[in-house]
């Protein structure tokens, strides 16, 4: 495996071609092993992964503290190569319920202060509000991040799950390096308006959900039992007939993967990598085994015939079910 690099937009840093999304090590996908999570972060850094993605609301700060511990215990050279991408703004109560988003400038600076402390770093490389706050103009939120950049606490402005109009307004306020948004073989909505806009403005995309929360990893089975706290237990794509339909797509993809001698996960990640040098897939590996498999996608070359076969097996808009429950879809500016 040879780690390649890509650049976050025209204003952002050079990063590894794959980033590590650390959310699942703390929340939303069932229990995780702390020691294995830290070992996985270390293994990712050793393999040349530089971008570590988190959110301050992932298990109410647990994920940031986990990354902070991993960085503290990593060799100095690896620690210095790590770049942090942090989402903020999601509000939760002590029971873990979601209660909206806060993009007010004072809140932005408050969130950043806590994240810097939990991560144990003196700056955050890419800082972004997790979802658009409908009550605060994006110009005010991005302006607050720009002030943090001026003071050295943040390096670059990022965005998350916003639509084309919001991207333009944000970019007119301050240079935006990157948009984080879901993008995979079965979540291709950004190709209509959002991706053309980011490319016009020189903004990169860090793609999360490249395996659709394990749905198209090749490891998810219809009879798998999910804990009530697992996001997928409530996700439309994992329910009833939707799940069976989507797993049928996976089996069609598996045939192509087997012909190339790779796994379903590797071909799905390789497909996202093939979509452009301005796209950096985030892999949500929680174990070193899954990390190794994901990194293997870097050695997969998809020829024109492969891409055509994949398109035939999993056409655009082929998935059954929305990517979030209805209530959460309503909060996505990217879907409007």
Secondary structure, DSSP 4 states (H G I P E B T S, - for coil): ----EEESTTTS-EEESEEEE-GGGTSSSS---HHHHHHHHHHHHHTT--EEEEETTTTTTHHHHHHHHHHHTS-HHHHHH-EEEEEE-EEE-TT--EEEE---HHHHHHHHHHHHHHHT-S-EEEEEESS--TTS-HHHHHHHHHHHHHTTSEEEEEEES--HHHHHHHHHHS-EEEEEEE-BTTB-GGGTTHHHHHHHHT-EEEEE-TTTTTTTSS---TT----TTSGGGT-GGGSHHHHHHHHHHHHHHHHHHHHHT--HHHHHHHHHHTT-TTEEEEE---SHHHHHHHHGGGG----HHHHHHHHHHS-TT---S-SS-HHHHTT-GGG-
